[in-house]
Amino acid sequence: MTLDWPALMRAGMRGLGLPPRTFWELTPAELAFLLGAGDGRLPMDRAGLAELAARFPDTGDDPDGRT
């Protein structure tokens, strides 16, 4: 994969007004997010799954009979 660094630098430093140091400290994913790519959500990790399970525990009373 080839990146168009001049275009990315223009977008980051001119378009977003990032100082050069801040631009170069960003990961490609962070820069893509700042430029509007994707929806900004990260995949669920183990901690997120544990939190979800705690908020919505399996009780066995699913009205659709799926538990």
Secondary structure by P-SEA (a helix, b strand, c coil): cccaaaaaaaaacccccccaaaaaaccaaaaaaaaccccccccccaaaaaaaaaacccccccccccc
